[in-house]
């Protein structure tokens, strides 16, 4: 194998590749990246046996086709520290050479034949959607998935595909986030899958900069997401996702519209005077005013007021500020609707017609 590569393009590919290569795996082969040099392009691949990634490099000059398997982390460190525009890679059976203008690195190779298979290009997709739409749906949902739970199904994000829409839903039992976007079915249409959070963040990283259409295929135990440059596959989360429709309140009778940035700023300020013992913020809604207050023993108190258009019944309710901040940070719109019912009932944030966030109240007593 012998090839000249654009260092910047190579470095950008190695970032997500290294996030998949299992650096702490007891199997050295899973710590590696496979570089496959073909006639007019190269593919960089990695897998941890649950998630795999394949990225195409087009800015290459191929002298000799072939494959080489080397430590992903070490290769990335070399490429990252180089200041050459073009790097040359050449390998024999045991050593991979990386050369710049005034540098020469030798990395010992692993046996290519022992590397697990990585998903190749899709023949036929189940549905397609724009890259920006995919990233928008991920931004609004992935943060709300459970981080550590014995209920494995909520450790991922539900994808619910219809004929022309894709809904994503995530919950950790204390909050629920749902986003609906436009997608075009290419086959039978309806499909459901629970995608692990790690894969969701990888999709966002790999496909976040593009404007092209993204192809998606869901099998019995795997999801494959593909652009013209990259293919990412992930094993699906097993289990039954909770019936999220039952969680969403439909009878909220108190609604205010707030500036997204003003509301976010107020929540952040009120959160400054909370601690482990008093994590909640008190929301007091009355005619023309929303007051956020907090108190931390032996530290102090905070009171922040926002003028609102409201003339209904007063209510006081507590929420975890972290959960509100997580949602408000990913709202792209200038304003957001805040709906309430009673002190012991969930609150709802609405951004447009397709982004919904349900948050359970906390006991302030």
N, C-alpha and C positions, 0 to 999 in steps of 0.2 A: 504494500500500500504506500502510495506517495501522493501528497496533495498539498496545495497552497490554499490557505484560508484567510478570510477577512477576520481579524482578531475581534473587532467589536461585535459582529454577528455571532461569532463563536461564543464569546463571553455571555451574550444575552441568552443564548440557548442553554448554556451550562448552568445558569442560575436555577431554572425550574427542574432541570435534569438532576442536579445535586439534591434538590429538595425531595426527590423521589428515591434516589439511591440511598439505601439504608446504611448510614455511616456507622451505626453501632450494631449492625447485624453480626451475629456469630458466623455467618456465611460470607467470606470475603468476596465471593462472586457478586453478591447483592450490593456491595459497596462500589461497584464498577459502572462505568459508562461504556457502551458499545458504540464505536464509530464505524459506520459502514460507508465506504467510498464507492460510488457508482460512476457511471459514464460522465454525467454532467452535474451531479450534486452529491451531497453527503447527508447521512442521517445520523443523528445522535440519539441514543436510546438508553433508558434505565428502567428498572422495575424493582419493587419490593415484594412481589408476588401478589399483592392486592391492587396496587396502582402501577400502571406502566405509562411511559411517555415516549413519544417519537417526534423529533423536531428536524425539519429539513433545512439544510444550509445550501443556499443557491450561489453565494459569492465565492466560488471555488474554481481552482484550476487543477484538474485531475491529470496526473501523469501515470498513475498505476492504480487500478481498482483493488479493493481488498477490505478486510475487516481487522479491527484491533480492539482489544478489551483492556482498559486500564482503570486505575483508581479515579473515580469521578472527582473527589475532593482535591486530590493532588493535581490533576489536570486543570481544574478550575483555578487553583491557586497560581499556577504557572501562567495561565492565560490572563488572569486578572492583574498580575504584577508586571506583565510585559507592557512596553510602550510602543511596540512595533505595529504598523498598520497591517502588515501581512506576515503570517507565520507559516512555516513549512513543517508538515508532519510526515514522517516516514517510519515504517516498521518492518521488522523481520519476525521470526517466530517467537522471540523472547523479549525484545526491547522495542519501545516506541521512542523515536527521536523527535523532539520539538525544537526547531531552530528559528531564531530571529536574526537580526543584523549582527549582533554581537553576543548572542547567547545560544547555548546548546544544552538541552535537558534530555536525560535518558530515563524513561520510566519503564519498569519491568511489567511485562504483559501477563495477563491471565489467559487461560484456555478459552477461546471463543466458543467452542462447541459445548461448553458447560453452561453457557449463559441461557437463562430461561427465555421462552418465546415472548415476544412483544407484539401487540396487535398491529397489524399492517393497515393499509388504507381500507376505508369502508367501500363495499360494493354498492350498497343501497341503504339510504337513511330512512328512519321512521318519520322524522320531521326535521324541519329547518327553521332557524330563527336568526335574526341579526345579532352580531357579536355584542353591540351596545345594549340590546334588549336582554341578552343572556346575563351580562354583567350587572345590569340594573336589578334583575330578579334576584341574583345571588347576593348583591349588596343588602337588599332589604330583608333577606331571610337567614342567611348563614349564621349571623351573629347570635340568633335566638335559639339555635340548636343546643341540646344538652352537651355539656363537656364531659361529664363522667356520670353515667347512670346505669343501673342494672337493667333498666328498660331500654335495651339496645336500639329499638326502633326509633327512639327520639334522639339518638346520637347522630342522626343524619337529617337530611332535608327531603321531604316528600316532593316528587315531581308528578304532577297529574296532567296528562296531555289529552286534550280534546281535538276536534277537527281543525280548529283555527286558534286555539288558545293553549297556553302553558301556565299552569298555576304551580307555585312553589310554596310550601308551608313548613315552618320550623317551630318547635316548642321545646321548652325544658320543664314544663309543668307549672311554671310561674308566669309565663308570658307566651304569646303566640304571635308569629309574624306571617302574613300571607301576602303574596304578590301575584298578580295576573298579568301576563304579557301576550303579545301576538306571536303565533308560530303557525307554520303551515305543515299539515300532515302530508306525508309522501306515500303512506301505505294505508293500513287499516285504521289509523287514527288513534283511538283511545289507548293509553298506556299509563301505568303507574309504577313508580320505583322509589325506593328510599336510598338516596345517594349520601355516602359518608362525608362528613364535614371537611376532612382533609382534601378530598377530591374537589369539593366546591371551591375551596380557596385556590386550588391549583388551576381549575378552569378560569377563575377570575384573573389569575396571574398570566396565564398563557394566552388567553383570548381577549384580554382587556384592552389592548391597543388597536385592535382591528375594527374595520367597518364592514367586513364581508359577511356573508351568510355562514352560519355554523350548522353542520350536519350532526344529528344525534341518532343513535340507535340503542334501543334497550332490549336486552335479551333476558332470559330467565334469571340470570345471576350476575349480569354485567351491564354497565353503561359505557358507550363509546362516543366521544365528542371529538369532532374533527373540523379543522379549517384547512385552507390550501397548504399551510405550512406545518401544522402540528396535529398529532393524534394523541389523545389521552383516554385511557380506559381505566375503569375502577370496578372492583367487586361491589355489589350492592349490599346494603344492610338488610339482614333478615329480620323478620318479625312483622307485626301488625301495627301500622301507624294509628294513633288515636283518631277518633272521629272528630275532626277539627270543627266541623259545622256546628256541633253541639256546644262548643266553647265560645263562639262568637255571639255576644249579646245583640239582640234585635229590638230591645225595648228601651234603649237609653232615651231619656226625655229631657236631658240637659246637654246643650251643645254650645261651645264657643269656638271662634276662629281666632288663631293666634299667629303672630309673626314667628316663623320657624326659628330665626336667629335670636329674637328676643326671648322666646320661651326657653331655648337651649341655654342662653346666658343666665336666665333666672334660676333654672334648675341647677346649673353648675355652681352658682353663688350659694344657693341654699344648701347644697351638698357639702360645702366647706365646713359647716358646723354640725356634721354627723360623725358618728364613730361606730365601733363594733356593737355597742350596746343600743345605739339609737340610729339605725340605718335609714329610717323613714323620714320623708318630708311631709308635712301637713299642708294639704291644699284646701283653702277656704274660698269657695266660690259664692259670691253674693252679687247684688245688683251693681253692675258697672265695674266690678273689681274681682281679680283673682289674686289671692295672697298665698305666697309660699313661705313656710316657716320651718325652722329646725332648731334643735337644741341638743347640745352635747354636754353632759355633766362635767363640771370643773373646767369647761372650755369656753362656753358662751352660747349665744343665740343669734339667729339670722332671720330677718324678715324682708321679703322682697315682694313688691306689689306691681301688678300689671293691670292696666285699664283694659276692660273688655266690654263688648256689646252683649249684655245679658240682663234680663229682667225677671228671671224665674225664681224658683224656690232655692234657698241657700242650702249648701251642703259642705261638709268637711270630710275629707278622705285622705288616707296616707298611701304613698307609693315609694318604692325603692328608687332613688334618683339614678342609680347606675343603669337600671333597665330603661328609664326614660332617655337618658343621654345616649345610650346605644342606638336607639331608634332615631332620635332627632338628628344625630350626626350623619345619617345616610339619606335624609330627606332632601331632595333636590329642589322642591318647590319653595316659594317665598312664604307660604302660609300652610298651616295645618289645622285640622279640626280635632277638637278634644271633646269626647262624649262621655257622660256619666249618668248613673241611675241612682244608686244609693251608696252609703259608706262601706257596705260589705260586698258590693258588686264590682266586677271588673270595670276598668276604664278602657276607652277605645281611642286610638289615634288614627286619623284618616288622612292620607295624602292623595288627592285626586280620587278617581273612581276605582283604582286598581291596587292600591297599597293600604293594608290594614294591619294594625298592631293592637293586640289585646294584652293588658297588663293587670295582674291581680293586685288588689290592695294589700297593705300591710297594717298590722295592729299597732297603733301609736300609743296605747295605754302602757 
